[in-house]
Each structure stands twice: as C-alpha cells, then as structure tokens.
Amino acid sequence: MKIPQTFFAFTPRGAGLMCAVVYIEAGKDVYGWWIGHSDGDYPPAFFKLENFFSPRTTSFFATEGSDLYGGWKFDYSSGKPKRIDPALPVEEDMCHELERLQGEFGAEWLFFDGDEGSEGEVEAYRHQDLPVLGVNIKGRKLNKLDKSDVVWTCWSKDFDRDILDYLTARWPLEYGKE
C-alpha cells in the first residue's frame, strides 16, 4: 500500500465542500472514500477502482453510504449507477484498512455541523465569514487550499489526477459535472 492521497474542492459561497477524496493504491486497484455535495446533501461512499492500473477495463464499485460491511452495492463503471444484487463483499483486510483511512482522514480534515466540540471550528468559519454547512473543512486547514479560483482546491503532492477524472465522470457528486 502507498501513502494516502487526498483532494478537496470547496466553494466559499455556495455548497461549501464540493468533494473530499482520500485513496490508496493496492497493486492494480485503487480504494478510497469520498464525501461531497449532491442535491443539497453530502453523501459519502467507499469505492474501489478495480484494474485501474492495468490494461483491462476498470470496474468502479461503491458502497451505499459508508457501509463497508454491506459490500459493493453500486457499479458506476458506465457512469450510470447500477445496483449490484447481491452486493459484492469488500475484502476483509481492506474493510479494516478503509475504516482506518477514513477515520484518520475525517478526524484530520473535516467537521460536521452539530458535531460535539466543534464550537471552535464554527467560530473559525464565522470569523472568515463562511457558512457552516453539513460537512466542512476544519478551519485550520482552509489555508492549505488554493484560493485563486471560484472553487478552492487542495491536492496532495502525489495525487493522480487521472483517478479524479475517472471518478468525476461517473460518481453521483456534483463536482466535475459542470
């Protein structure tokens, strides 16, 4: 496994967090988690890009919400969600790794409106005249975003933009659909 890679897109006047993505590479596959804006909500999901780093066709599987143990329930490979019934199981060792990855990522970067102990984060947003929405980037992390465009972004050093291009062309989030 490689070092986790992250990407954020944030609109300070609008939906707020458009998307947050964290992923790891595992051989020819990519595993990760996203959360982002879609129809006024912030749906999360774990995902697998099977055969992404191979000449074979890539399969794009996602969970329903953050339910890893319910398995891969959606196939986004064609760009239109296709329900998988019965769901494909997520590999047991990958379940634990993805839970850890998402937990560390969320704790470092995100807070949710109404989270216990988030008063300091809410105050940081108010100080910067930013709305607190359903999901937010922690106030101390906002300075890491490139603010030179309408959508503020942040890429980890080795983030593979081909992965984001693949995701945004198919996922249910609004980011990348414009």
C-alpha positions as MATLAB code, in Angstrom:
seq = 'MKIPQTFFAFTPRGAGLMCAVVYIEAGKDVYGWWIGHSDGDYPPAFFKLENFFSPRTTSFFATEGSDLYGGWKFDYSSGKPKRIDPALPVEEDMCHELERLQGEFGAEWLFFDGDEGSEGEVEAYRHQDLPVLGVNIKGRKLNKLDKSDVVWTCWSKDFDRDILDYLTARWPLEYGKE';
ca = [
       0.000    0.000    0.000;
       1.131    3.507   -0.736;
       0.693    6.736    1.169;
      -2.921    8.015    1.187;
      -3.598   10.762   -1.341;
      -6.191   13.488   -0.849;
      -8.144   16.060   -2.829;
     -10.586   18.777   -1.749;
     -12.843   21.148   -3.656;
     -14.592   23.889   -1.691;
     -16.820   26.787   -2.710;
     -16.836   29.505   -0.063;
     -20.063   30.987   -1.449;
     -22.278   28.074   -2.331;
     -22.301   24.391   -1.475;
     -19.165   24.619    0.681;
     -17.449   21.248    0.489;
     -17.953   20.081   -3.101;
     -15.884   16.951   -2.506;
     -13.238   15.410   -0.316;
     -11.464   12.289   -1.560;
      -8.877   10.038    0.020;
      -7.465    6.966   -1.684;
      -4.701    4.381   -1.584;
      -3.276    2.272   -4.350;
      -3.154   -1.502   -3.887;
      -1.456   -3.180   -6.826;
      -3.571   -2.542   -9.913;
      -6.549   -1.307   -7.853;
      -7.475    1.950   -6.124;
      -9.502    2.012   -2.896;
     -10.833    5.090   -1.169;
     -13.598    7.167    0.325;
     -15.393   10.312   -0.748;
     -17.907   12.752    0.626;
     -19.333   15.678   -1.262;
     -22.279   17.757   -2.321;
     -25.199   16.274   -4.250;
     -28.740   17.666   -4.362;
     -28.376   19.598   -1.101;
     -26.932   16.647    0.804;
     -23.405   15.279    1.417;
     -23.428   11.568    0.579;
     -20.327    9.545    1.475;
     -19.170    6.256   -0.028;
     -16.215    3.938   -0.105;
     -15.052    2.976   -3.580;
     -12.892    0.554   -5.498;
     -11.452    1.120   -8.959;
     -10.654   -2.451   -9.911;
      -7.906   -2.830  -12.551;
      -7.316    0.934  -12.729;
      -3.579    0.383  -13.240;
      -3.857   -2.392  -15.820;
      -4.763   -2.682  -19.489;
      -8.027   -4.402  -18.502;
     -11.296   -2.488  -18.248;
     -11.719   -0.664  -14.944;
     -14.681   -1.556  -12.749;
     -15.903    1.183  -10.395;
     -17.667   -0.157   -7.297;
     -19.090    1.844   -4.382;
     -20.782    1.167   -1.084;
     -24.125    2.512   -0.012;
     -23.104    5.362    2.230;
     -20.236    4.383    4.496;
     -21.455    0.794    4.947;
     -18.361   -1.254    4.128;
     -19.728   -4.469    5.571;
     -22.786   -4.278    3.315;
     -20.403   -4.699    0.368;
     -20.023   -3.045   -3.004;
     -23.642   -2.213   -3.836;
     -23.237    0.066   -6.861;
     -21.395   -0.220  -10.144;
     -20.589    3.204  -11.604;
     -18.362    1.864  -14.385;
     -20.700    3.067  -17.140;
     -21.405    6.409  -15.472;
     -24.945    5.432  -14.534;
     -25.337    3.712  -11.173;
     -26.276    0.087  -11.447;
     -27.347   -1.646   -8.255;
     -25.424   -4.851   -7.565;
     -27.662   -7.547   -6.105;
     -26.371   -9.416   -4.266;
     -23.660   -6.991   -3.203;
     -20.038   -7.968   -3.782;
     -18.186   -8.393   -0.476;
     -15.377   -5.996    0.369;
     -12.201   -7.901    1.183;
     -11.976   -8.287    4.985;
      -8.472   -6.811    5.312;
      -9.478   -3.902    3.079;
     -12.527   -3.173    5.270;
     -10.252   -2.558    8.236;
      -7.783   -0.509    6.182;
     -10.539    1.656    4.662;
     -12.168    2.245    8.050;
      -8.830    3.366    9.458;
      -8.093    5.538    6.416;
     -11.480    7.264    6.503;
     -11.341    7.753   10.267;
      -7.913    9.398   10.202;
      -8.784   11.495    7.154;
     -12.051   12.707    8.635;
     -10.521   13.479   12.025;
      -7.710   15.500   10.457;
      -9.657   17.426    7.820;
     -13.425   17.509    8.374;
     -16.103   18.516   10.811;
     -19.854   18.096   10.576;
     -22.428   20.696   11.541;
     -23.591   19.858   15.039;
     -20.534   17.785   15.977;
     -19.936   17.844   19.713;
     -16.896   20.005   20.427;
     -16.985   21.827   17.074;
     -17.607   25.265   18.571;
     -14.055   26.393   17.736;
     -14.484   25.291   14.130;
     -17.797   27.121   13.854;
     -16.175   30.255   15.277;
     -13.301   29.995   12.770;
     -15.845   29.878    9.942;
     -17.772   32.849   11.347;
     -14.508   34.787   11.678;
     -13.849   34.203    7.958;
     -17.496   34.980    7.056;
     -18.045   31.418    5.770;
     -21.268   29.471    6.230;
     -21.198   26.298    8.294;
     -22.924   23.641    6.215;
     -23.491   19.893    6.614;
     -19.823   18.946    6.097;
     -16.927   21.387    6.407;
     -13.152   21.523    6.144;
     -11.599   22.306    9.511;
     -10.801   25.999    9.889;
      -7.065   25.470   10.396;
      -6.901   23.517    7.112;
      -8.572   26.169    4.943;
      -5.223   27.946    4.472;
      -3.952   24.849    2.610;
      -6.472   25.404   -0.186;
      -5.528   27.194   -3.409;
      -7.938   30.145   -3.388;
      -7.060   31.525   -6.828;
     -10.331   30.352   -8.436;
     -14.040   30.263   -7.594;
     -13.608   26.680   -6.400;
     -10.819   26.412   -3.841;
      -8.822   23.183   -4.175;
      -6.101   21.235   -2.425;
      -4.181   18.291   -3.898;
      -1.784   16.093   -2.002;
       1.642   16.008   -3.631;
       1.283   12.650   -5.416;
      -2.455   12.681   -6.113;
      -3.077   11.032   -9.501;
      -5.385   13.405  -11.396;
      -6.393   10.586  -13.731;
      -8.122    8.982  -10.750;
     -10.116   12.144  -10.047;
     -11.002   12.469  -13.753;
     -12.285    8.881  -13.739;
     -14.306    9.411  -10.539;
     -15.859   12.751  -11.514;
     -17.024   11.440  -14.885;
     -19.045    8.730  -13.123;
     -19.745    9.420   -9.447;
     -23.036   10.819   -8.050;
     -21.486   14.021   -6.664;
     -21.958   17.404   -8.361;
     -18.238   18.177   -8.510;
     -16.922   17.599  -12.020;
     -20.358   17.793  -13.629;
     -20.160   21.470  -14.595;
];
